Amino acid sequence: MAENSILCSVSSLILSLFTIFSSLFGHCNSIEQLGDYNTFTISSFKYPETQIRPFDMRYLRVDLPPWFSSMSIALKSSVNLDIRSVEKIPKSVLPMICFREGSLPLPDVSNTSLKELVSLSNSSFDGTEILQNSEQCYPVPRNMTIKLTNEQISASVLYFGLFNGVGPTRTQSKMIVRGPSYSFAANITVEGCLTSTMQGQYCNQTVEQLSCGLSRNNSGNGSASGFFNQSMVSCRNNFETSCLGDEEMKIYTLEILRMAEFLTISAENVRLRPLSNTGNSSGIDLICYARYGAMPSATVHDYSGNLNKSPLVINSPKVGQWYISILALNLSKVIGGSHSNVSQVCYSLELQELECPLGKAGPNCLSERYMLQTVLRKYSTPFESYFLPYGEKVMSDAANFLLEPLLSNYSFGGVDTWTYFILDIPRGAAGGNLHVRLTSDRKMNYEVYVRNGGLPSLVNWDFYYVNKSSSSHGSMFFVLYSSSEEKVDFYILYIKEGIWNIALRNINSTGGTSSGQTTMSISLERCPRRCSYHGDCRSALDASGLTSYSFCACDRNHGGFDCSIEIVSHQGHIWQSIALIASNGAAVFPAFWALRQKAFAEWVIYTASGISSGLYHACDVGTWCALSFGVLQFFDFWLSFLAVVSTFVYLTTIGEVYKRAIHTVVTILTALMAITKATRSSNIILVMAIGALALFVGWLIEFSTKYRSISFSMDLCLNTLERWRIREWVNNLIKTIMKRFRWGFLLAGFIALAMAAISRNLESSQNYWILHSVWHVTIYTSSFFFLCSKVNTINSGNEGQTDGNYHLTRQDSLSRGS
């Protein structure tokens, strides 16, 4: 342990440029030497076996620091799906796993069809898909082992989401939740490189850190370069000259700390080594690959170009770590294919980063740029806030601000102006939603462009809004609400952590539209549109406890991520309410018969059961709640259990003293069942078992009191006459049972009971209202038939016993006389 702690300290000193190492998702547990690779375990987490119920979800967060080399995922689940039959499975019950970089996945807003879902396996899964797409979803595999490297995914935060069914009905409040659950367990390990100069999957690729410095500051009215009020930052490789052989690659890295207008990458002093008279360096290709946050390659990169032909220009590069690789090609062709000493091409790499001064952005740094201040809302959930610009032009006590005083005065090309707003989404707030709203008293001439990490433009943005017919509406994580010519209102769902830039393009700014006012509001909210006022906004934490996210729990009639989708119409809601409430009227049949037979205890139970069930379902469908939902649910299940068992007890003919004792015991047992997990399916079997046991005990009491004169001693059993007497008693017992019931009613009762069992077994969230109504009618009808099947006889057992004794005595007399 002491050696591991020392090694962790040494590695953290080597990686001193990354001071956030100690505060990331994991901590340094141990240093591992994997063969010749200088790697160590950054974090290793084991998620215990967890069950996901129908329509439930779980989120997992994994932090990937800049020095990570690979991430391994081992997932084991109880799901057993045939990938060939995935298309036949409704998405509402399909177990799915989703990946998203930077924020939580939300498959409910995805339009991915089941045909596009493929099996998740080592061979079919490519980590670059996570980088190139905002979200990737797959059916949950039974076993999965994946290793992703820093050449496949960028250093950031990666989220996993496991869902048991997706779609609009996932957030709908349901009267009953039934369906298959599944469990999963996962091991996630993140490996890192010991030194910042070694990168790659095995930390065996040398990465050279470029050194940067301010080269010039143009603050006058003009300059030879044509730039105004700008700072030029130049970066070079530490060794002024780098040399590469044919098809050799060298990797560089630099960190952009501030918003830049563009980044230029060029190669200077390109020449052969040693000097050759047979070749010209102009024919050599110096291919440059640039990538943000991850190692570039010929197949995976963000930008590319031939530096020996022209510099590579990256407009509005993102703030953060960039990786640049230089690949030398066609060297053998230039030297004529001879194997001489001319084997390398040398060059000097130079990068120029153009930055604007504080508060400026855009072409020639003449547009206004505002850093927004985060203002937390009072008495709200974590991270819920709104954003306001600094300065005297904004009222500090308002949640919105006037736009016109903040607009840029400079018109680029005399056509439009750009104004930029920068805000920061803090760590752990990825489960929030960014709400942007503009309201004007005239026709609005603004276009909105939003981008994460860099300045947006007409050709470089993540989300945009031009008008109602031209926007990012329909794309994942962008939702447009009630926008018009005078209003813009949209959300960015589950926004990524980090710096975001919002650019307003004021078109026709010189067209005399200065009259009027436009109000802008930017806020971080937990649930879009307050769940459309059709549900409750709830908050939770991911499995690591590092990210807070919110979701809507909709009412019975609505669903979707924001409860805006009407699943049950108003007319449908009325029919459902009528069916579930009125079907309890079937309780009048057993209650009437019990009252007619003067079985007052059973009459009270059936009547109370029907009334309590009607009140419970009236509250369950959202019509009216006479008491709290929990109290109504308890009474409904308790009295229902008691009614079933009371039907069995009624079929006995024991005295009231014994019935009161059995009812007391049954009341206690059913109350305990109703107060602890009343909705579990096993309760039905348990109630039937208790009822059957009560009936059996009642019959034992009845027959033990009516036939206690029968002796079963060994001596009597050996006597032939006594054996015949017992046989006669058994026959009389069977006759008594046959006369005890009206078998037509008894058969009808069992048929109704079977229908009730079938309807309950077929219940689902979609058909619950109709099948549960059938359950009410059939279960009460079966009780009515069972009550009617009992024949009320007076001392029928004693009469049978007397007749038997008379015949036996008469036979005995005849035998003696003979």
C-alpha positions in Angstrom: 0.0 0.0 0.0 2.8 2.4 0.8 4.5 1.8 -2.5 1.3 2.3 -4.4 0.7 5.6 -2.6 4.2 6.8 -3.5 3.8 5.8 -7.1 0.4 7.6 -7.3 2.1 10.8 -5.9 4.9 10.6 -8.4 2.4 10.1 -11.3 0.3 13.0 -10.2 3.5 15.2 -10.1 4.4 14.1 -13.6 0.9 15.0 -14.7 1.0 18.4 -13.0 -0.5 20.1 -16.0 -3.8 18.3 -15.2 -4.5 19.5 -11.7 -8.0 18.2 -11.7 -6.7 14.6 -11.4 -7.5 14.3 -7.8 -11.1 15.5 -8.1 -12.1 13.4 -11.1 -14.5 10.4 -11.1 -12.2 8.0 -9.5 -9.0 8.0 -7.5 -5.7 6.3 -8.1 -6.1 2.9 -6.7 -3.0 1.2 -7.9 -0.2 1.3 -10.4 0.0 -1.6 -12.8 2.8 -2.4 -15.2 1.2 -4.1 -18.2 4.1 -5.7 -19.9 6.2 -2.9 -21.4 3.4 -0.4 -21.3 3.6 2.6 -18.9 -0.1 2.5 -17.8 -1.8 2.8 -14.5 -5.4 2.4 -13.3 -7.1 5.8 -13.0 -10.4 4.4 -11.8 -12.0 1.0 -11.4 -15.7 0.6 -10.4 -17.9 -2.4 -9.9 -21.6 -1.8 -10.1 -23.4 -4.6 -8.1 -26.3 -6.5 -9.6 -29.2 -4.1 -10.0 -32.7 -4.8 -11.1 -34.5 -2.5 -13.6 -38.2 -2.7 -13.5 -40.5 -2.0 -16.5 -40.2 1.6 -17.7 -37.4 2.2 -15.3 -33.8 3.5 -16.1 -30.3 3.7 -14.7 -27.5 6.1 -15.7 -23.7 5.5 -15.3 -21.1 8.2 -15.6 -17.5 7.6 -16.5 -14.9 10.4 -16.5 -12.1 10.2 -19.1 -9.2 12.6 -18.3 -6.9 13.9 -21.0 -4.2 11.3 -20.0 -6.5 8.3 -20.2 -5.4 5.5 -22.6 -8.3 3.0 -22.6 -11.6 2.2 -21.0 -12.9 -1.3 -20.5 -16.5 -2.2 -19.9 -17.7 -5.7 -18.8 -21.5 -5.9 -18.6 -23.6 -8.9 -17.7 -27.4 -9.0 -17.7 -30.3 -11.4 -17.5 -31.6 -10.3 -20.9 -31.8 -13.1 -23.5 -32.9 -11.5 -26.8 -32.7 -12.9 -30.2 -31.4 -10.1 -32.4 -33.3 -11.4 -35.4 -36.6 -10.8 -33.6 -35.8 -7.4 -32.3 -38.0 -5.7 -34.9 -41.0 -7.6 -33.6 -40.5 -6.4 -30.0 -42.3 -3.1 -29.2 -39.9 -0.4 -28.1 -42.0 0.2 -25.0 -40.8 -3.2 -23.6 -37.4 -3.5 -25.3 -34.3 -3.4 -22.9 -31.9 -0.9 -24.4 -28.4 0.5 -23.6 -27.5 4.0 -24.9 -24.2 5.9 -25.0 -23.7 9.6 -25.2 -20.6 11.8 -24.9 -20.8 14.7 -22.5 -24.4 14.3 -21.2 -27.1 11.8 -20.5 -28.8 9.8 -23.3 -32.5 10.2 -23.8 -33.8 7.7 -26.3 -37.4 8.9 -25.9 -36.6 11.8 -28.3 -34.8 9.6 -30.8 -36.5 8.5 -34.1 -34.3 5.4 -34.4 -36.2 2.6 -35.9 -35.8 -1.0 -34.7 -34.4 -1.9 -38.1 -31.4 0.3 -37.4 -30.6 -1.3 -34.1 -27.8 -3.9 -34.3 -26.4 -6.4 -31.9 -23.9 -4.9 -29.5 -20.7 -7.0 -29.6 -17.0 -6.5 -29.8 -17.0 -6.8 -33.5 -19.9 -4.5 -34.4 -19.3 -1.7 -31.9 -17.1 1.1 -32.9 -16.3 3.8 -30.3 -16.0 6.4 -33.0 -19.8 6.2 -33.4 -20.1 7.7 -30.0 -18.0 10.7 -31.1 -19.6 11.2 -34.4 -23.1 10.9 -33.3 -24.9 12.5 -30.3 -26.4 9.2 -29.1 -26.1 5.5 -29.9 -28.6 2.9 -28.7 -28.5 -0.9 -28.8 -30.6 -3.8 -27.4 -29.1 -4.9 -24.1 -26.8 -7.9 -24.6 -26.6 -10.8 -22.2 -22.8 -10.4 -22.0 -20.7 -7.6 -23.3 -17.0 -6.8 -23.1 -15.7 -3.7 -24.8 -12.4 -1.9 -24.8 -12.3 1.7 -26.1 -9.1 3.6 -26.6 -8.2 7.3 -26.8 -7.9 6.8 -30.5 -11.6 5.9 -30.7 -13.2 8.3 -28.2 -12.1 11.7 -26.9 -11.2 12.6 -23.4 -14.5 13.8 -21.8 -17.4 12.4 -19.8 -19.1 9.4 -21.1 -22.6 8.4 -20.0 -24.3 5.0 -20.2 -28.1 4.7 -19.9 -29.9 1.4 -19.4 -33.6 1.4 -20.1 -36.4 -1.2 -19.7 -38.6 0.2 -22.5 -38.5 3.6 -24.2 -41.0 5.8 -25.9 -43.8 8.2 -24.8 -45.4 5.7 -22.4 -42.2 5.4 -20.3 -43.0 8.5 -18.4 -46.8 8.0 -18.3 -48.2 7.3 -14.8 -49.7 3.9 -14.9 -52.4 2.3 -12.7 -50.4 -0.9 -12.8 -46.9 -1.7 -13.8 -46.4 -5.2 -15.1 -43.9 -6.7 -17.4 -40.5 -8.4 -17.4 -37.7 -6.9 -15.3 -34.0 -7.5 -15.9 -30.9 -7.2 -13.9 -27.4 -6.1 -14.8 -23.9 -5.9 -13.2 -21.0 -3.9 -14.7 -17.3 -3.4 -14.2 -15.7 -0.3 -15.7 -12.0 0.4 -15.6 -10.2 3.4 -17.0 -6.4 3.1 -17.7 -4.1 6.1 -18.1 -0.5 6.9 -19.1 2.1 7.6 -16.5 3.7 10.5 -18.5 2.0 13.2 -20.5 4.5 12.8 -23.3 3.4 9.2 -24.0 -0.1 8.5 -25.4 -2.0 5.9 -27.3 -3.7 2.7 -26.3 -0.6 1.3 -24.8 1.1 4.6 -23.9 3.8 3.8 -26.5 3.3 6.8 -28.8 5.4 9.9 -28.2 3.4 13.1 -28.1 5.3 16.4 -28.3 3.9 19.4 -26.4 4.0 22.5 -28.4 5.2 25.7 -26.7 3.2 28.8 -27.3 3.7 32.5 -26.7 2.2 35.9 -27.7 3.8 37.0 -31.0 2.1 40.3 -31.6 -0.8 42.5 -30.5 -2.5 44.6 -33.2 -4.5 47.3 -31.4 -4.2 50.1 -33.9 -6.6 51.2 -36.6 -4.9 48.8 -39.0 -2.0 46.6 -39.6 -0.2 44.9 -42.4 -1.9 41.7 -41.6 -5.3 43.2 -41.8 -6.3 42.4 -38.3 -7.6 44.8 -35.7 -7.5 44.7 -31.9 -6.3 41.1 -32.0 -3.7 38.9 -30.3 -1.7 36.4 -32.3 -0.4 33.4 -30.3 2.3 31.4 -32.0 3.1 27.8 -31.2 6.2 25.8 -32.3 7.7 22.4 -31.6 10.4 22.4 -28.9 12.9 21.2 -31.4 12.8 23.6 -34.3 13.2 20.9 -36.9 11.4 17.6 -37.0 12.3 14.8 -39.5 10.2 11.9 -40.7 10.8 8.9 -42.9 8.4 7.7 -45.6 5.0 6.9 -44.0 6.2 7.9 -40.6 4.0 9.9 -38.3 4.7 12.4 -35.5 2.1 13.6 -33.0 1.8 17.0 -31.3 -0.6 18.5 -28.8 -1.5 21.9 -27.7 -4.2 23.4 -25.4 -6.3 26.3 -26.5 -7.2 28.3 -23.4 -9.3 31.1 -24.9 -11.8 31.6 -27.6 -10.0 31.9 -30.9 -11.1 33.1 -34.3 -9.1 30.6 -36.2 -6.1 28.3 -35.8 -3.5 28.0 -38.7 -1.2 25.1 -39.0 1.7 25.4 -41.4 5.0 23.6 -42.1 8.1 25.8 -42.7 11.5 25.0 -44.2 10.5 21.7 -45.7 13.6 20.0 -47.1 15.2 16.6 -47.6 17.8 15.1 -45.3 20.5 14.8 -46.4 20.3 17.3 -49.3 19.7 15.6 -52.6 20.2 16.7 -56.1 17.8 14.1 -57.4 14.6 15.1 -55.6 12.5 18.1 -54.9 10.8 18.6 -51.5 7.8 20.2 -53.2 6.6 16.8 -54.3 6.4 15.4 -50.8 3.1 15.2 -49.0 3.0 16.3 -45.4 -0.5 15.3 -44.4 -1.8 17.0 -41.3 -4.6 15.4 -39.2 -6.1 17.5 -36.4 -8.6 16.2 -33.9 -10.2 17.7 -30.8 -9.8 15.7 -27.6 -8.4 12.5 -29.0 -5.6 11.0 -31.0 -6.1 11.6 -34.8 -5.4 9.0 -37.5 -5.9 8.7 -41.2 -9.3 7.2 -40.7 -10.6 9.2 -37.7 -9.9 13.0 -37.6 -11.7 16.3 -37.6 -9.6 18.3 -40.1 -6.9 17.3 -42.6 -4.7 19.0 -45.2 -1.4 18.8 -47.0 0.9 21.3 -45.3 3.4 21.1 -48.1 0.7 22.6 -50.4 -1.0 25.1 -48.1 -1.6 25.8 -44.4 -4.5 24.1 -42.7 -7.0 26.7 -41.3 -9.4 25.7 -38.5 -12.1 28.3 -38.0 -13.4 28.9 -34.5 -11.5 26.0 -32.9 -12.9 24.6 -29.6 -11.3 25.5 -26.3 -9.4 22.5 -24.9 -6.9 19.9 -25.9 -6.0 19.4 -29.6 -4.0 16.7 -31.1 -2.1 17.1 -34.5 -0.4 14.4 -36.4 2.0 14.8 -39.3 2.4 12.0 -41.8 5.1 12.0 -44.6 4.1 10.4 -47.9 5.6 9.9 -51.4 9.2 10.3 -50.1 10.4 7.3 -52.1 8.9 8.7 -55.3 10.6 12.1 -54.9 14.0 10.5 -54.6 13.4 8.3 -57.7 13.0 5.1 -55.7 16.7 4.8 -55.1 17.9 3.5 -51.7 20.3 6.4 -51.1 21.0 8.2 -47.9 18.1 10.6 -48.7 15.5 8.9 -46.4 13.8 11.8 -44.4 12.0 15.0 -44.9 12.5 17.7 -42.3 10.2 20.6 -41.5 9.4 23.2 -38.8 5.8 23.1 -37.5 4.2 26.4 -36.7 0.8 27.2 -35.4 -0.9 30.6 -35.1 -3.9 31.2 -33.0 -5.8 34.4 -33.5 -7.5 35.6 -30.3 -9.8 38.6 -29.7 -9.5 40.8 -26.6 -11.9 40.4 -23.7 -15.5 41.3 -24.7 -14.9 41.0 -28.5 -15.4 38.3 -31.0 -16.3 37.7 -34.7 -14.6 38.9 -37.9 -11.8 41.5 -37.0 -12.9 41.2 -33.4 -15.5 44.0 -33.9 -18.6 42.1 -32.5 -19.6 42.2 -28.9 -19.1 39.2 -26.7 -20.7 38.9 -23.2 -19.8 36.5 -20.4 -23.0 35.6 -18.7 -23.2 35.4 -14.9 -25.0 32.4 -13.3 -27.7 33.4 -10.9 -29.1 30.6 -8.8 -32.9 30.5 -8.3 -34.2 30.7 -4.8 -35.8 27.7 -3.3 -35.2 25.5 -6.3 -33.5 22.2 -7.1 -29.7 22.0 -7.6 -28.2 23.8 -10.6 -31.5 25.5 -11.5 -30.5 29.0 -12.5 -30.7 31.8 -15.1 -27.9 33.8 -16.9 -27.4 37.5 -17.1 -24.7 39.6 -18.7 -22.3 41.6 -16.5 -22.6 45.4 -16.6 -24.8 48.3 -15.9 -27.0 47.7 -19.0 -28.8 44.9 -17.2 -31.2 44.9 -14.3 -29.8 42.6 -11.7 -33.1 41.7 -10.1 -34.7 40.4 -13.4 -34.5 36.9 -14.9 -34.3 38.4 -18.4 -32.7 41.3 -20.1 -33.2 43.8 -23.0 -31.3 42.8 -26.1 -31.0 46.1 -28.0 -28.5 47.9 -25.6 -26.2 44.9 -25.9 -26.1 44.5 -29.7 -23.0 45.0 -31.7 -22.8 48.2 -33.7 -20.5 46.8 -36.3 -22.2 45.4 -39.5 -20.1 42.9 -41.3 -20.4 43.7 -45.0 -23.2 46.1 -44.3 -25.7 43.2 -44.0 -25.8 41.8 -40.5 -24.3 42.0 -37.1 -23.3 39.2 -34.6 -23.5 39.3 -30.8 -22.1 36.5 -28.7 -23.1 35.3 -25.2 -21.0 32.8 -23.3 -22.2 30.7 -20.4 -20.8 27.8 -18.4 -22.7 24.6 -17.5 -21.1 23.4 -14.3 -19.9 19.9 -13.6 -22.7 17.6 -12.5 -25.5 19.7 -14.2 -25.6 17.6 -17.4 -29.1 16.5 -16.5 -30.5 20.0 -16.9 -32.1 21.6 -19.9 -31.0 25.0 -21.4 -34.0 27.2 -22.2 -33.5 30.1 -24.7 -36.4 32.5 -25.2 -36.7 35.8 -27.2 -39.8 38.0 -27.1 -40.3 41.1 -29.2 -43.1 43.6 -29.9 -42.3 43.5 -33.6 -41.3 41.0 -36.2 -38.1 39.5 -35.1 -35.0 39.8 -37.3 -32.7 37.5 -35.2 -31.2 34.2 -36.0 -29.8 32.1 -33.1 -26.8 29.8 -33.4 -25.6 27.6 -30.4 -22.3 25.7 -30.1 -20.4 23.9 -27.4 -16.8 24.8 -26.8 -16.3 27.3 -29.7 -17.9 30.3 -31.4 -20.8 29.4 -33.7 -21.1 30.6 -37.3 -23.3 30.1 -40.3 -21.3 26.9 -41.1 -20.3 25.7 -37.7 -23.0 25.2 -35.1 -24.6 22.5 -32.9 -28.1 23.9 -32.9 -29.7 26.8 -34.7 -33.0 28.7 -35.2 -33.7 30.9 -38.3 -37.5 30.7 -38.4 -40.3 28.3 -37.8 -39.5 26.3 -41.0 -35.7 26.4 -40.7 -34.2 25.2 -37.4 -32.8 22.2 -35.6 -36.3 21.2 -34.7 -36.7 17.4 -35.3 -33.1 16.7 -34.4 -32.2 15.0 -31.2 -32.1 17.1 -28.0 -33.5 20.2 -29.6 -37.2 21.0 -28.9 -39.0 24.1 -30.4 -42.1 25.4 -28.6 -44.7 27.9 -29.8 -42.4 30.1 -31.8 -43.7 32.8 -34.1 -42.5 36.0 -35.9 -42.5 37.8 -32.5 -41.3 34.9 -30.3 -38.5 32.3 -30.2 -38.7 29.6 -27.6 -36.6 26.4 -27.6 -34.9 23.9 -25.3 -31.6 22.0 -25.5 -32.2 18.8 -23.6 -29.7 17.3 -21.2 -27.1 19.9 -22.1 -23.5 19.0 -22.0 -21.2 20.3 -19.3 -18.7 23.0 -20.2 -18.6 26.3 -22.2 -21.6 27.1 -24.5 -21.7 30.0 -26.9 -25.0 31.6 -28.1 -24.7 33.8 -31.2 -27.4 36.2 -32.4 -27.3 37.2 -36.0 -29.2 40.5 -36.5 -30.1 40.4 -40.2 -31.0 43.6 -42.1 -29.5 45.6 -39.2 -29.3 48.7 -41.2 -32.9 48.5 -42.4 -34.4 50.9 -39.9 -35.8 48.3 -37.4 -34.3 50.0 -34.4 -37.7 50.8 -32.9 -39.2 48.2 -30.5 -37.7 46.1 -27.8 -36.6 42.5 -27.6 -36.3 40.6 -24.3 -34.0 37.6 -24.0 -34.1 34.9 -21.4 -31.5 32.2 -20.9 -32.0 29.7 -18.1 -31.0 26.2 -16.9 -34.2 24.3 -16.0 -34.8 20.9 -14.6 -37.8 19.8 -16.7 -38.9 21.4 -20.0 -42.0 23.6 -19.7 -42.6 22.3 -16.2 -43.7 19.0 -17.7 -46.3 20.8 -19.7 -48.4 21.1 -16.5 -49.3 17.4 -16.9 -46.9 15.9 -14.5 -44.4 16.3 -11.7 -40.7 17.1 -12.2 -38.5 14.8 -10.2 -34.8 14.7 -9.6 -32.4 11.8 -9.1 -28.6 11.0 -9.2 -26.8 8.7 -11.5 -25.2 5.6 -10.2 -21.9 7.4 -9.3 -23.7 10.2 -7.5 -21.8 12.8 -9.5 -24.6 14.0 -11.8 -28.0 15.3 -10.9 -30.7 14.8 -13.6 -34.4 15.5 -13.7 -37.3 13.8 -15.5 -41.0 14.1 -15.8 -43.5 11.8 -14.1 -46.6 12.4 -16.2 -50.2 11.9 -15.3 -52.5 9.1 -16.5 -53.3 10.7 -19.8 -50.0 12.1 -21.0 -46.5 10.9 -21.7 -43.2 11.8 -23.5 -40.1 13.4 -22.0 -42.1 16.6 -21.3 -45.6 15.2 -20.9 -46.7 16.9 -24.0 -48.0 13.8 -25.8 -51.6 12.9 -25.1 -51.8 9.2 -24.8 -55.4 9.0 -23.5 -57.9 11.5 -24.8 -60.5 13.2 -22.6 -63.2 11.0 -23.9 -61.1 7.9 -23.4 -60.3 9.0 -19.9 -64.1 9.3 -19.2 -64.7 5.8 -20.5 -61.8 4.4 -18.5 -63.1 6.0 -15.3 -66.6 4.7 -15.9 -65.4 1.2 -16.6 -63.1 0.9 -13.6 -65.6 2.6 -11.1 -68.9 1.2 -12.4 -67.6 -2.4 -12.7 -67.4 -2.5 -8.9 -71.2 -2.4 -8.9 -71.0 -6.2 -9.4 -70.4 -6.4 -5.7 -74.1 -5.8 -5.2 -74.9 -9.4 -6.3 -73.0 -11.3 -3.5 -73.9 -8.5 -1.0 -77.7 -9.0 -1.8 -77.5 -12.7 -1.5 -75.6 -12.5 1.8 -78.2 -10.0 3.2 -81.1 -12.3 2.0 -79.5 -15.3 3.9 -79.0 -13.0 6.9 -75.2 -13.4 6.7 -74.6 -9.9 7.9 -70.9 -10.1 8.3 -70.5 -11.2 4.7 -72.9 -8.5 3.6 -70.8 -5.8 5.2 -67.6 -7.1 3.7 -68.9 -7.3 0.1 -70.6 -3.9 0.4 -67.5 -2.2 1.8 -65.2 -4.0 -0.7 -67.2 -2.7 -3.7 -67.4 0.9 -2.3 -63.7 1.0 -1.4 -62.6 -0.4 -4.8 -64.7 2.2 -6.6 -63.3 5.1 -4.5 -59.7 3.8 -5.0 -60.1 3.6 -8.8 -61.7 7.0 -8.9 -58.6 8.4 -7.3 -56.3 6.1 -9.4 -57.6 7.5 -12.7 -57.4 11.0 -11.4 -61.1 11.7 -11.1 -61.6 12.3 -7.4 -59.8 11.2 -4.2 -61.9 10.9 -1.1 -58.9 10.1 1.0 -55.2 9.8 0.4 -54.1 7.4 -2.3 -52.3 5.1 0.1 -55.3 4.8 2.5 -57.6 4.0 -0.4 -55.2 1.4 -1.8 -54.9 -0.3 1.5 -58.7 -0.5 2.0 -59.2 -1.7 -1.6 -56.8 -4.6 -1.3 -57.5 -5.5 2.3 -61.3 -5.7 1.8 -60.8 -7.5 -1.5 -58.7 -10.2 0.2 -61.2 -10.4 3.0 -64.1 -10.8 0.6 -62.4 -13.8 -1.1 -61.6 -15.6 2.1 -65.1 -14.8 3.5 -66.6 -16.6 0.5 -64.8 -19.8 1.5 -65.8 -19.5 5.2 -69.4 -19.0 4.2 -69.5 -22.4 2.5 -69.0 -24.1 5.9 -71.9 -24.8 8.4 -70.0 -24.3 11.6 -71.3 -22.3 14.5 -70.9 -18.5 14.8 -68.3 -18.9 17.6 -65.9 -20.7 15.2 -66.7 -18.3 12.3 -65.8 -15.3 14.5 -62.5 -16.9 15.4 -61.7 -17.7 11.7 -62.7 -14.2 10.6 -60.5 -12.6 13.2 -57.4 -14.6 12.1 -58.2 -13.9 8.5 -58.6 -10.2 9.1 -55.2 -9.9 10.7 -53.5 -11.9 8.0 -55.1 -10.0 5.1 -54.4 -6.6 6.7 -50.7 -7.5 7.0 -50.7 -8.5 3.3 -52.4 -5.3 2.2 -50.0 -3.1 4.2 -46.9 -4.8 2.9 -46.6 -4.9 -0.9 -50.3 -5.2 -1.6 -49.8 -5.2 -5.4 -47.5 -8.2 -5.7 -49.0 -11.0 -7.9 -48.2 -13.7 -5.4 -50.9 -12.3 -3.1 -53.6 -13.8 -5.2 -52.3 -17.3 -4.7 -51.7 -16.6 -1.0 -55.3 -15.3 -0.5 -56.7 -18.4 -2.3 -54.6 -20.6 -0.1 -55.8 -18.9 3.0 -59.4 -19.2 1.9 -59.0 -22.9 1.0 -57.3 -23.5 4.4 -60.2 -21.7 6.2 -62.7 -23.9 4.3 -60.8 -27.1 5.3 -60.6 -26.0 8.9 -64.3 -25.3 8.9 -65.1 -28.7 7.5 -62.9 -30.4 10.0 -64.6 -28.6 12.9 -68.0 -29.5 11.4 -67.4 -33.1 10.9 -65.5 -33.6 14.2 -68.5 -32.3 16.1 -71.2 -34.1 14.2 -69.5 -37.5 13.9 -67.4 -37.7 17.1 -69.3 -40.8 18.2 -67.5 -42.9 15.6 -64.7 -44.9 17.2 -61.7 -45.9 15.2 -60.1 -48.2 17.7 -58.2 -51.2 16.4 -60.6 -53.7 17.9 -63.6 -52.3 16.1 -61.7 -52.0 12.8 -61.0 -55.7 13.0 -64.7 -56.5 13.3 -66.3 -57.0 10.0 -69.6 -55.4 11.1 -67.8 -52.2 12.2 -65.9 -52.0 8.9 -69.2 -52.2 7.2 -70.4 -49.4 9.5 -67.5 -47.1 8.6 -68.1 -47.8 4.9 -71.8 -46.8 5.4 -70.6 -43.6 7.2 -68.3 -42.7 4.3 -71.2 -43.2 1.8 -73.4 -41.0 4.0 -70.7 -38.4 4.1 -70.4 -38.3 0.3 -74.2 -38.0 0.0 -74.1 -35.1 2.5 -71.5 -33.3 0.5 -73.5 -33.9 -2.7 -76.6 -32.5 -1.1 -74.7 -29.6 0.4 -74.2 -27.7 -2.9 -76.1 -26.8 -5.9 -73.6 -28.0 -8.4 -74.8 -25.9 -11.4 -74.1 -22.7 -9.4 -70.8 -24.2 -8.2 -69.7 -24.9 -11.8 -70.7 -21.4 -12.8 -68.7 -20.0 -9.9 -65.6 -21.9 -11.1 -66.1 -20.7 -14.7 -66.3 -17.1 -13.5 -63.3 -17.5 -11.3 -61.3 -18.9 -14.2 -62.3 -15.9 -16.3 -61.1 -13.6 -13.5 -57.8 -15.4 -13.4 -57.3 -15.2 -17.2 -58.2 -11.5 -17.3 -55.8 -10.7 -14.5 -53.0 -12.7 -16.1 -53.5 -10.8 -19.4 -53.4 -7.4 -17.8 -50.8 -4.9 -19.1 -50.3 -1.1 -18.8 -52.2 -0.6 -22.1 -55.3 -2.8 -21.5 -55.4 -2.5 -17.7 -58.6 -0.4 -17.6 -60.7 -2.9 -19.6 -59.3 -6.2 -18.3 -59.3 -5.0 -14.7 -63.0 -4.0 -15.1 -63.6 -7.5 -16.3 -61.8 -8.8 -13.2 -64.1 -6.8 -11.0 -67.2 -8.2 -12.6 -66.0 -11.8 -12.8 -64.6 -12.0 -9.3 -67.8 -10.6 -7.7 -69.9 -12.8 -9.9 -68.0 -15.9 -8.9 -68.5 -15.0 -5.3 -72.2 -14.7 -6.0 -72.4 -18.1 -7.6 -70.4 -19.7 -4.8 -72.8 -18.2 -2.2 -75.8 -19.4 -4.2 -74.3 -22.9 -4.5 -74.7 -23.6 -0.8 -77.8 -25.5 0.4 -79.0 -24.4 3.8 -79.9 -27.6 5.6 -80.7 -28.0 9.3 -78.9 -30.8 11.0 -78.5 -32.7 7.8 -75.5 -34.5 9.2 -77.3 -35.6 12.4 -80.2 -36.9 10.5 -77.9 -39.0 8.4 -76.2 -40.3 11.5 -79.6 -41.2 13.1 -80.7 -43.1 10.0 -77.5 -45.0 9.9 -77.7 -46.0 13.5 -81.3 -47.0 13.1 -80.5 -49.4 10.2 -77.5 -50.7 12.0 -79.5 -51.4 15.2 -82.2 -53.1 13.2 -79.7 -55.4 11.4 -78.1 -56.3 14.7 -81.5 -57.3 16.1 -82.3 -59.4 13.1 -79.0 -61.3 13.4 -79.7 -62.0 17.1 -83.1 -63.3 16.4 -81.9 -65.6 13.7 
